[in-house]
Amino acid sequence: MNRDHRTPPPRTADERATLTAMLQFQRDTLEMKCAGLAPEQLRSRPVSPSGLSLLGLVRHAAEVERGWFRNVINGERSRSPWTPAGSTDWADFDVDDADVDEGFAVWRDECARAREIVAAAPSLDVTGTVGDETYSLRYVLAHMIEEYARHNGHADLLRERIDGSTGE
């Protein structure tokens, strides 16, 4: 695995700076877990009977970024690039023939758009809704840190099975 080029989050900062830096650290961790692998390795599902793959995790992260930041906080109606129109199925983990470059490009674009939305928000008290539920930007940032941290644990196991590399 490539060397660790992540920027550590600040140890003393305000709430927004701390949450956004922690989230970026987790995003960088997922990218680090995928670094240096061939497309077939990124698509592989090395932990049977699980169907998880590193590319599936990247595509899932793109979906979660899009869903929470664009659709919930920003009020958009953005749809998944991987789910066919009219379908309610999640296709982010369907990676057998998936384009690796496209998956990473979509994920990076969604992360960039999320950073823009967070930067434009006047405070962490900005809210968005899903159905009848209301969520603050503060909640979404904390949830996204948890989401990435959980899936980065999965990425550790996948990467170790692919090439023996272990993460920090």
MOZILIN-V826494 format. One record per residue. RES is the residue in one small letter. SS is DSSP state (A for helix, B for strand, O for the rest). PHI is phi as a letter, one per 30 degrees, with the letter a starting at -180 (NA if undefined). OMEGA is omega in degrees with one decimal (* if undefined). Layout:
BEGIN
res=RES ss=SS phi=PHI omega=OMEGA
res=RES ss=SS phi=PHI omega=OMEGA
END
This chain:
BEGIN
res=m ss=O phi=NA omega=179.7
res=n ss=O phi=d omega=179.0
res=r ss=O phi=d omega=-177.5
res=d ss=O phi=d omega=178.5
res=h ss=O phi=c omega=179.4
res=r ss=O phi=d omega=175.0
res=t ss=O phi=c omega=179.4
res=p ss=O phi=d omega=176.9
res=p ss=O phi=d omega=178.7
res=p ss=O phi=d omega=179.1
res=r ss=O phi=d omega=175.7
res=t ss=O phi=b omega=179.8
res=a ss=O phi=a omega=177.3
res=d ss=O phi=d omega=-173.0
res=e ss=A phi=d omega=-178.4
res=r ss=A phi=d omega=-179.1
res=a ss=A phi=d omega=179.3
res=t ss=A phi=d omega=-178.0
res=l ss=A phi=d omega=-178.5
res=t ss=A phi=d omega=178.1
res=a ss=A phi=d omega=177.3
res=m ss=A phi=d omega=178.0
res=l ss=A phi=d omega=179.4
res=q ss=A phi=d omega=176.8
res=f ss=A phi=d omega=179.2
res=q ss=A phi=d omega=175.9
res=r ss=A phi=d omega=-179.9
res=d ss=A phi=d omega=178.5
res=t ss=A phi=d omega=178.5
res=l ss=A phi=d omega=178.9
res=e ss=A phi=d omega=179.8
res=m ss=A phi=d omega=-179.7
res=k ss=A phi=d omega=-177.8
res=c ss=A phi=c omega=-172.5
res=a ss=O phi=d omega=172.5
res=g ss=O phi=i omega=-179.6
res=l ss=O phi=c omega=176.5
res=a ss=O phi=d omega=179.7
res=p ss=A phi=e omega=-179.0
res=e ss=A phi=d omega=176.5
res=q ss=A phi=d omega=179.1
res=l ss=A phi=d omega=178.2
res=r ss=A phi=d omega=-174.0
res=s ss=O phi=d omega=178.8
res=r ss=O phi=c omega=-168.4
res=p ss=O phi=d omega=-177.0
res=v ss=O phi=c omega=-179.2
res=s ss=O phi=d omega=6.8
res=p ss=O phi=c omega=-179.3
res=s ss=O phi=d omega=175.8
res=g ss=O phi=c omega=-178.0
res=l ss=O phi=d omega=172.2
res=s ss=O phi=b omega=177.4
res=l ss=A phi=d omega=177.9
res=l ss=A phi=d omega=176.2
res=g ss=A phi=d omega=177.4
res=l ss=A phi=d omega=178.3
res=v ss=A phi=d omega=179.1
res=r ss=A phi=d omega=176.5
res=h ss=A phi=d omega=178.1
res=a ss=A phi=d omega=176.3
res=a ss=A phi=d omega=179.4
res=e ss=A phi=d omega=-179.0
res=v ss=A phi=d omega=175.6
res=e ss=A phi=e omega=-178.6
res=r ss=A phi=d omega=-176.7
res=g ss=A phi=d omega=-175.7
res=w ss=A phi=d omega=-174.2
res=f ss=A phi=d omega=-176.9
res=r ss=A phi=d omega=-173.1
res=n ss=A phi=d omega=-178.2
res=v ss=A phi=d omega=-174.4
res=i ss=A phi=d omega=-175.8
res=n ss=O phi=c omega=176.3
res=g ss=O phi=i omega=178.7
res=e ss=O phi=d omega=174.9
res=r ss=O phi=b omega=-177.4
res=s ss=O phi=d omega=-180.0
res=r ss=O phi=c omega=178.2
res=s ss=O phi=d omega=174.6
res=p ss=O phi=d omega=-175.3
res=w ss=O phi=c omega=179.6
res=t ss=O phi=c omega=-179.2
res=p ss=O phi=e omega=178.5
res=a ss=O phi=e omega=179.5
res=g ss=O phi=i omega=-179.4
res=s ss=O phi=d omega=174.4
res=t ss=O phi=c omega=178.7
res=d ss=O phi=d omega=173.9
res=w ss=O phi=d omega=-177.0
res=a ss=O phi=c omega=-175.3
res=d ss=O phi=d omega=-179.0
res=f ss=O phi=d omega=178.9
res=d ss=O phi=d omega=-169.9
res=v ss=O phi=b omega=-175.1
res=d ss=O phi=e omega=-179.7
res=d ss=O phi=c omega=-174.2
res=a ss=O phi=d omega=177.0
res=d ss=O phi=d omega=-177.0
res=v ss=A phi=d omega=-178.9
res=d ss=A phi=d omega=178.2
res=e ss=A phi=d omega=-179.7
res=g ss=A phi=e omega=179.5
res=f ss=A phi=d omega=179.0
res=a ss=A phi=d omega=178.8
res=v ss=A phi=d omega=179.9
res=w ss=A phi=d omega=-180.0
res=r ss=A phi=d omega=177.6
res=d ss=A phi=d omega=179.2
res=e ss=A phi=d omega=176.6
res=c ss=A phi=d omega=179.0
res=a ss=A phi=d omega=178.6
res=r ss=A phi=d omega=178.0
res=a ss=A phi=d omega=178.2
res=r ss=A phi=d omega=177.6
res=e ss=A phi=d omega=-179.8
res=i ss=A phi=d omega=179.3
res=v ss=A phi=d omega=-179.0
res=a ss=A phi=d omega=-178.2
res=a ss=A phi=d omega=-178.2
res=a ss=O phi=d omega=-179.1
res=p ss=O phi=d omega=178.1
res=s ss=O phi=a omega=176.6
res=l ss=O phi=d omega=178.7
res=d ss=O phi=d omega=175.2
res=v ss=O phi=e omega=-178.1
res=t ss=B phi=b omega=173.2
res=g ss=B phi=b omega=-175.6
res=t ss=B phi=b omega=168.4
res=v ss=B phi=b omega=-175.3
res=g ss=O phi=h omega=179.6
res=d ss=O phi=c omega=-176.4
res=e ss=B phi=c omega=178.2
res=t ss=B phi=c omega=-178.5
res=y ss=B phi=b omega=174.8
res=s ss=B phi=d omega=174.0
res=l ss=A phi=e omega=176.9
res=r ss=A phi=e omega=178.9
res=y ss=A phi=d omega=-177.3
res=v ss=A phi=d omega=178.3
res=l ss=A phi=d omega=179.5
res=a ss=A phi=d omega=178.9
res=h ss=A phi=d omega=-179.4
res=m ss=A phi=d omega=176.0
res=i ss=A phi=d omega=178.9
res=e ss=A phi=d omega=-179.4
res=e ss=A phi=e omega=179.1
res=y ss=A phi=d omega=-178.2
res=a ss=A phi=e omega=179.2
res=r ss=A phi=d omega=-178.0
res=h ss=A phi=d omega=174.4
res=n ss=A phi=d omega=172.1
res=g ss=A phi=d omega=175.1
res=h ss=A phi=d omega=-179.0
res=a ss=A phi=d omega=175.9
res=d ss=A phi=e omega=-178.5
res=l ss=A phi=d omega=179.7
res=l ss=A phi=d omega=-177.8
res=r ss=A phi=d omega=179.3
res=e ss=A phi=d omega=179.4
res=r ss=A phi=d omega=-178.6
res=i ss=A phi=d omega=-174.2
res=d ss=A phi=b omega=176.8
res=g ss=O phi=i omega=179.7
res=s ss=O phi=d omega=176.2
res=t ss=O phi=b omega=-179.1
res=g ss=O phi=c omega=179.0
res=e ss=O phi=c omega=*
END
